[in-house]
Amino acid sequence: MYPALKGSQLRLFDDAQIHTLHEGVVRLLEEVGMKVKSKQAFEIFEKGGAIVDPVSEIVKIPREMLEKAIKIAPSKVVIHGREEKHDAVLEKNRVHFGTGGTVMYALDFETGVRRVTTTHDVRDLARLVDSLDNIAFYVIHTYPADVAEEDVDANRFYWAITNTTKPIMGGMYTMKGLREAIQISEMVAGGADQLRERPFVSFITLMVTPLVMDGHYTDFLIEVAKKGLPIAVPSEPLAGATSPVTLAATITINLAETLAGLTLAQLVNPGTPTLIGTTSSIMDMKTGTYVAGAIESSLINAGVAQMAQYYDLPLYATGGQSDSKLNDCQAGYESASQAMTLGLSGANWIHDAAGLLECCTTVSYEKTVIDNEIIGNVLRVLKGVEVNEETLAIELIKKVGPAGNFLANPHTAEHFRDEFFMPKVADRLNRITWKAKGSMDTHQRAHLLAEELLQNHRAKPINPEIRDEIRRMFPGIKGEDLV
């Protein structure tokens, strides 16, 4: 399995504050409730014992129903890779970073000019993720504008599945597309039962803030839960806009909404592998726009992470984003600050952590490589400092003595790869050597590394006969498979 490290070094709340937040969640769901736009979801809640009002479409979830759902829902969710070494075990404070969002634009790899995304981006970013060691999963984060709307879901999941063996997650656009994505996944897995046993795909629905269950997304949730496949049920309150401006209130409404989604999933199919989730951020008070790279977004997500650990539920969280338009200093410090905060919080499935710019509207191949290195630094911090007789090295220090040197000692050769993070993008050369190598900046170095990976890396292929059968059954899948 993927060698996840443990977070939770950052704790925002004491026990009393955790209790206060939980009671706030209970009050919102019992006293205010959710507006449920899905007819079948409304009926499921009513049958399950919720207090419903058909006129207003309000569903109020009693404390007992909520707590039962939390108890029934799995505390551990495994989202598998096509290769077992990539299996992601999501529980407690085990941390994984990956891609995320759904962008409409990319910085073209050849020209650097912003353009609409295509199926080639879904394919090539999947290959890039497959080759980058610190990125644990591929949330499909581009919209293929070169295919018909009714074929978008099939294309997204086909090109993802055939170009990475890491765990895959994605949102859906149509019920037809969702069913096709599941069918394609079942064919690759060898059948429906095999996919349920080792699900290498998972799906995202969304609660709408404040306190709404959208009809389409909620119907998607029900469909996935019926299949017994992993599902994330995040909400996205924006502090100061769709939720109160205070972070505590935003955390509370986020928890209420996502736990309502979890409750529905458990009513549909008890034991459905469900990730509660947060994609929360803030509204910029100067411009009135959504902000992706704000440090407050990380605090909200970190707060939800601590509550998820209190509920003993795995969490889909958001961190590592930037509002910059370029791979510049702002992109670096915003992404690193968010990734470090979320890693230390112990969030389990931290998406949007690689490649995103411009308020999560644009993806960059080079930034994906840079973010892989940022994540590597975060993982090194989470690894911590091992203290034992071997790492203290007292006998070695005695042997070398004052004014000695440890560079040529076997102890150094034995341990430096475990002790030091070895960057591939960062420049540590002296100025003379740096100039001799072309005086390249971070973006240029990342471009060269991405170019090498895209030219040479191919994911383990699926069975060619199954691939050909999928292409025959779903003629809306466009583009050529790589060999």
PyMOL commands that set and color helices and strands:
alter all, ss='L'
color gray80, all
select helices_A, chain A and resi 15-32+39-48+63-72+84-86+119-131+149-161+175-189+192-197+215-227+247-268+295-311+329-345+365-383+389-392+394-400+410-419+431-436+442-456+464-473
alter helices_A, ss='H'
color red, helices_A
select strands_A, chain A and resi 5-6+34-36+51-53+58-60+77-79+88-90+94-97+105-107+114-116+138-139+168-171+201-204+212-213+231-235+238-239+274-278+281-283+290-291+315-318+349-351+356-357+362-364
alter strands_A, ss='S'
color yellow, strands_A
deselect
rebuild
show_as cartoon
